[in-house]
Amino acid sequence: MGTPAFAVPILQGLVDDHYDVLAAVTQPDRPVGRKHRIQQTPVKQLAVKLKIPVFQPDKLGGSPEMQRVIDLHPDFIVTAAYGQFLPTKLLNAVKIAAVNVHGSLLPKYRGGAPVQYAIMNGDKETGISLIYMVKKMDAGDILAQKAIPIEKTDDTESMFEKLSLVGRDVLLTTLPKIISGEVQPIKQAENEVVFSPTIKPGEEALDFNQSAFLVDAKVRALRPDPGAYAILNGKRTKIWKTAVSDLQTSQETGTVVQRTKHQLSLAAGGGTVVTLLEVQPAGKPKQTITDYLNGSGQSLKVGQQVIK
């Protein structure tokens, strides 16, 4: 049970490891992009290729599709970023276990945006937790974990790519141990729980009162989707790529500290400086900072406060 690209290597790994995958459950096909073309989920695309039956209920609980899964009498249910809660009736239907491949080092970052929060908060590492599924979100006992570093250049896309492979390997290593009874589950420490709810539209704005490190971290956390933004020179502008500058400044936050034909650096919190590399003014395509400064940002000058 999974939906995005993160879940694809996990499904492929199960098949390659000779598990008999009876069905794939994924979210319904939805319109994507400006032209709103209906697109199959990445998991569905792979399942169709592998000739695995696909179920796509709008709401899993009480659906005919859920009953069909129950009627399959599965040994395991494996979820990986499926996107819906699993009813207790379904969890109780498995012969051995229902397990979840979660993209964080639980109990830190339960919820729908664990990778985004790990990057956004400047964490040095994140990882995979394989847990038993229970009715409470991401609260099941931990069966296995593996940590990996978050590099300064990582964004959500690159971390998901890395974590999907780690998740595949952790799952395939642990499933035989669950079957043989070798695994010793570890209860999550409730006093250490940190939540990572899905990012809401109002939370996509950059705060230049934060340090350049955290501004850059948020840009990377919200890339490739939904993208961070700022009101730059009076216009809502997506900020797609930034870098932390070595410069220091006493200028007010959001003020142009350095401006050349090919560079725009702004004051951030604590005297730090962030350099903008790729932006997208509203209604325009993504552009390098050079193209921006030759167009919409032509009038920008050192000492001008362009973000308030």
NORJO-V491681 format. One record per helix or strand of 3 or more residues. SS is the DSSP state (A for helix, B for strand). FROM is the first residue (numbers start at 1). LEN is the number of residues. If there is no record, write none. Layout:
ss=SS from=FROM len=LEN
ss=SS from=FROM len=LEN
This chain:
ss=A from=5 len=12
ss=B from=30 len=3
ss=B from=37 len=3
ss=A from=42 len=8
ss=A from=64 len=8
ss=B from=76 len=5
ss=A from=88 len=4
ss=B from=97 len=6
ss=B from=108 len=3
ss=A from=114 len=7
ss=B from=125 len=8
ss=B from=142 len=8
ss=A from=156 len=25
ss=A from=190 len=3
ss=A from=201 len=4
ss=A from=212 len=10
ss=B from=228 len=5
ss=B from=235 len=10
ss=B from=255 len=6
ss=B from=263 len=5
ss=A from=269 len=3
ss=B from=273 len=9
ss=A from=289 len=6
